[in-house]
Structures are given as structure tokens and as C-alpha cells.
Amino acid sequence: MKRKLIFGLIFGSLLSLSGLAQDLTTADAVIDKYLTAVGGKDKIRAIQDMTLSATTDIQGRTMETETKVKMPNKFKQTSYMMGNEAGGTTYDGTTLSRAMRGQTTTKAGKEAYQEFILNHPFSEIFYDSLQVEKKLIGIEKLDGNHTYDVELTASGNTWHDYFDKDSGLKVRRTTTTESPRGKQQVEFNYGDYKAVNGIKFPFTSSRKFGQFEMSSETQSIKLNKGIDDKQFKIK
């Protein structure tokens, strides 16, 4: 009986150590697990273009958003309220133009390209080429689940991505932005992952900053349908 008890304690300890050994120890390992979980690097790199349509609830009003991405360097996102264009962002491969509330701002060069990449649904695949610094902060519990907290830095900007420890999927991003009230943390949450052509996309998301929160739901995703370069022309 005593031998069985000792054996049970040793076996239990080994199982516990085995579980600890499964924890990932580097940011690269966490990101690699995520890219595998959503379908793999090869499938992501095979994406030539994509069109994503989504609806967003903003304090009882619905905003429709269409996002188009064409590799290697074109992006367009347009938002509509009650059928009228409310603003958008276009990157033609050289210049990034953002129009909102009658105001237009532009960026060019590396800064514009970096924003284009970070708007790609799977920006992680480009982190090495952008020389994004990656650091695994540790394991944090979010909404009852354990996640890996990865700190990322590029061109002086820092943000944190959180990946579910079991599934490997990204569930949250936090970043800091400037506002009329000073610096403010913005929180993005992702969920309801579904496969499109063998690649998993989050079909629900939310954005929270201060007391303001809005939630979005993806309506459709189309991959490799062919998008004319003319659609990315800056007016």
C-alpha cells in the first residue's frame, strides 16, 4: 500500500512537471503556434487578395465596413453609415491616405507600409521582415482562460497580443493611442473563429477605449477572387 502511494505521488509529480514543460518559452514559439492554429504559413502566404465585409454596432447605430487587401502592398477600407460613406483608408503601395469627418491625412514610406502590414489580418507573418521586436511577458488569465502575453515593438510603438494557451488563437490586442484627453489604452478582442478556404478568421471582434465600446461581426470573407489595382487609387 505504501509503495502504491509513493508511486502515485511520483507519477502525479511527473505529470505536473510534464504540464509545466509544455508551456512555450519564447515569443516566436507563441506566434508560430498561432500561425499553425489558423491554418499554417503556407496557406497564409498563398493569399493574393481578400475582401472582408463586416457590420459594427456603435451605440445603437450600424456601420458597414468593407476591407480589401491585395498583396504585396495595397489596402483599402471604407465605412458606411446609413448608406453614406463615412470615411476610409487607402494605401496604394506608396502613400497611405485616411479620410474622416472631412479631414484627410497622409503617410508615406516605411511608416505607411508598416500600417498597411498591421492592418493585414495575419500581420504576424511579416514581423521578421518589419524587424518587429517580440518578447514573451508571461502567462495571464483573461476571461477565465490562460493566455500568453506577447509584447511587440516597432518604430517606437509598443502593443501587446494575447494568445490562448490551449488553442493558440489570438484573443486580444492592447495598444496605446493619443486622444484629446491624452494617452489612452485601446483594447481589441477577437473570437468566433471560423475557417474560410482552410484559414481561420475571427468572425467577431470588439474595440474598447475608456467607457466606449463597439462590437463587430464579419458577414463575409472572399479570398483570391482578383481585385483590380484601380480600386486602390487615391483620389
RANOR-V173954 format. One record per residue. N is the residue number from 1. RES is the residue in three letters. NEAR is the number of other C-alpha atoms within 10 Angstrom. D_FIRST is the distance of its C-alpha to the first C-alpha in Angstrom with 1 decimal. Layout:
n = {N/N}
res = {RES/RES}
near = {NEAR/NEAR}
d_first = {D_FIRST/D_FIRST}
This chain:
n = {1/2/3/4/5/6/7/8/9/10/11/12/13/14/15/16/17/18/19/20/21/22/23/24/25/26/27/28/29/30/31/32/33/34/35/36/37/38/39/40/41/42/43/44/45/46/47/48/49/50/51/52/53/54/55/56/57/58/59/60/61/62/63/64/65/66/67/68/69/70/71/72/73/74/75/76/77/78/79/80/81/82/83/84/85/86/87/88/89/90/91/92/93/94/95/96/97/98/99/100/101/102/103/104/105/106/107/108/109/110/111/112/113/114/115/116/117/118/119/120/121/122/123/124/125/126/127/128/129/130/131/132/133/134/135/136/137/138/139/140/141/142/143/144/145/146/147/148/149/150/151/152/153/154/155/156/157/158/159/160/161/162/163/164/165/166/167/168/169/170/171/172/173/174/175/176/177/178/179/180/181/182/183/184/185/186/187/188/189/190/191/192/193/194/195/196/197/198/199/200/201/202/203/204/205/206/207/208/209/210/211/212/213/214/215/216/217/218/219/220/221/222/223/224/225/226/227/228/229/230/231/232/233/234/235}
res = {MET/LYS/ARG/LYS/LEU/ILE/PHE/GLY/LEU/ILE/PHE/GLY/SER/LEU/LEU/SER/LEU/SER/GLY/LEU/ALA/GLN/ASP/LEU/THR/THR/ALA/ASP/ALA/VAL/ILE/ASP/LYS/TYR/LEU/THR/ALA/VAL/GLY/GLY/LYS/ASP/LYS/ILE/ARG/ALA/ILE/GLN/ASP/MET/THR/LEU/SER/ALA/THR/THR/ASP/ILE/GLN/GLY/ARG/THR/MET/GLU/THR/GLU/THR/LYS/VAL/LYS/MET/PRO/ASN/LYS/PHE/LYS/GLN/THR/SER/TYR/MET/MET/GLY/ASN/GLU/ALA/GLY/GLY/THR/THR/TYR/ASP/GLY/THR/THR/LEU/SER/ARG/ALA/MET/ARG/GLY/GLN/THR/THR/THR/LYS/ALA/GLY/LYS/GLU/ALA/TYR/GLN/GLU/PHE/ILE/LEU/ASN/HIS/PRO/PHE/SER/GLU/ILE/PHE/TYR/ASP/SER/LEU/GLN/VAL/GLU/LYS/LYS/LEU/ILE/GLY/ILE/GLU/LYS/LEU/ASP/GLY/ASN/HIS/THR/TYR/ASP/VAL/GLU/LEU/THR/ALA/SER/GLY/ASN/THR/TRP/HIS/ASP/TYR/PHE/ASP/LYS/ASP/SER/GLY/LEU/LYS/VAL/ARG/ARG/THR/THR/THR/THR/GLU/SER/PRO/ARG/GLY/LYS/GLN/GLN/VAL/GLU/PHE/ASN/TYR/GLY/ASP/TYR/LYS/ALA/VAL/ASN/GLY/ILE/LYS/PHE/PRO/PHE/THR/SER/SER/ARG/LYS/PHE/GLY/GLN/PHE/GLU/MET/SER/SER/GLU/THR/GLN/SER/ILE/LYS/LEU/ASN/LYS/GLY/ILE/ASP/ASP/LYS/GLN/PHE/LYS/ILE/LYS}
near = {6/7/8/9/10/11/12/12/12/12/12/12/12/12/12/11/11/11/10/10/10/8/15/16/14/15/20/16/13/24/22/15/19/22/23/17/16/23/17/17/16/10/14/17/12/11/15/15/18/20/19/17/18/18/18/21/15/13/10/8/9/14/19/22/22/19/20/22/26/22/15/12/13/23/28/24/20/18/21/16/14/10/9/10/14/17/18/19/21/25/25/21/19/14/19/23/19/19/15/13/8/7/8/12/10/13/15/14/11/13/12/18/22/17/15/23/22/13/15/18/14/17/14/18/18/15/19/11/7/16/11/17/14/19/16/19/14/16/17/16/13/14/7/7/10/15/24/29/23/22/20/18/15/14/12/5/11/15/15/20/20/25/24/21/21/12/12/20/25/24/20/21/19/19/16/15/12/9/9/6/6/7/10/14/14/17/17/18/18/19/16/13/16/14/13/13/11/12/17/17/20/19/18/19/18/17/17/15/16/9/5/10/15/15/17/20/18/19/14/12/18/14/16/12/9/12/15/8/11/8/13/20/15/14/5}
d_first = {0.0/3.8/5.4/5.1/6.3/8.7/9.8/10.5/12.5/14.3/15.2/16.4/18.4/20.0/21.0/22.5/24.4/25.5/27.0/28.8/30.1/31.8/34.1/37.6/39.1/42.9/45.5/46.6/43.2/43.2/46.8/46.1/43.2/45.6/48.4/46.0/44.8/48.4/49.4/49.7/52.4/54.5/55.0/55.9/58.3/59.9/61.0/64.8/65.5/64.0/65.4/63.2/64.5/62.9/63.7/63.0/63.2/65.0/65.4/66.2/68.4/67.4/68.0/68.0/67.1/67.7/66.3/67.5/66.1/67.7/66.5/67.1/68.8/70.0/68.8/70.3/68.9/71.2/70.5/72.5/73.0/74.8/76.1/77.5/76.3/74.7/74.0/72.3/71.5/72.8/72.2/74.6/73.0/75.1/75.5/73.2/75.1/73.7/75.9/75.0/77.2/80.3/79.1/78.4/76.6/76.1/73.9/74.4/72.9/69.4/68.8/69.8/67.8/64.7/65.1/65.6/62.3/60.4/61.8/60.4/57.3/55.3/56.8/53.7/54.9/57.9/56.2/56.5/60.2/60.9/59.1/56.9/54.6/50.9/48.2/44.6/44.3/40.7/38.8/40.2/39.3/42.2/42.3/38.5/38.0/37.2/40.2/41.4/44.4/46.9/50.0/53.1/56.5/59.8/63.4/62.4/60.6/56.9/54.7/51.0/49.3/45.9/43.9/41.0/37.8/36.5/39.8/41.8/44.8/47.1/47.0/49.2/51.9/53.3/56.5/59.3/62.8/66.1/67.6/70.5/68.1/66.8/63.5/61.2/57.7/57.7/54.5/54.2/51.4/50.8/49.0/49.3/49.2/50.9/51.8/55.5/56.2/52.6/52.7/50.9/53.1/52.3/54.4/54.0/54.6/55.7/57.5/57.3/59.3/59.9/60.2/61.4/59.2/60.2/58.2/59.1/58.3/59.1/61.3/61.7/61.1/63.3/62.6/65.1/68.0/70.6/72.1/75.6/76.0/78.8/76.3/75.2/78.8/79.2/82.2}
